[in-house]
Amino acid sequence: MDISVELTFSPLQDDFEQHIIDFIKKIRASGLTIIENPLSTQVFGSYEDVMKMLNKEIKIAFELMDRGLLFMKIVKSDRSAYEPHF
């Protein structure tokens, strides 16, 4: 089963920028399909591969900061090729 996940990561502390950069770099290195924009990072792939990677990397990111917030949306399908039709 393929999924699409949209992540918005917000460390709630003054030194937030490097935490976001490190998190995105680790996601990029996963080998999964990634699309980035200024507001979020999207990850596409099989449920097992995406969730295994996110489980590991979210835990590491949270352990490296004092406070953090992660918004995550999950869609049951690979939406990486989506193009608006209007």
MOMO-V491779 format. One record per residue. RES is the residue in one small letter. PHI is phi in radians with two decimals (NA if undefined). Layout:
RES|PHI  RES|PHI
This chain:
m|NA  d|-1.63  i|-2.35  s|-2.18  v|-2.23  e|-1.90  l|-2.08  t|-2.21  f|-1.91  s|-2.37  p|-1.12  l|-1.68  q|-2.74  d|-1.11  d|-1.65  f|-1.36  e|-1.05  q|-1.14  h|-1.09  i|-1.15  i|-1.04  d|-1.09  f|-1.10  i|-1.13  k|-1.06  k|-1.18  i|-1.14  r|-1.01  a|-1.32  s|-1.25  g|1.49  l|-1.43  t|-1.32  i|-2.21  i|-2.21  e|-2.01  n|-2.50  p|-1.09  l|-1.86  s|-2.81  t|-2.14  q|-1.99  v|-2.17  f|-2.27  g|2.82  s|-1.22  y|-0.91  e|-1.08  d|-1.19  v|-1.15  m|-1.20  k|-1.10  m|-1.12  l|-1.12  n|-0.98  k|-1.18  e|-1.28  i|-1.16  k|-1.06  i|-1.07  a|-1.06  f|-1.17  e|-1.18  l|-1.55  m|-2.32  d|-1.35  r|-2.48  g|-2.73  l|-2.35  l|-2.27  f|-1.64  m|-2.41  k|-2.01  i|-2.16  v|-2.05  k|-1.47  s|2.90  d|-1.56  r|-1.77  s|-1.12  a|-1.71  y|-1.06  e|-2.36  p|-1.10  h|-1.93  f|-2.46
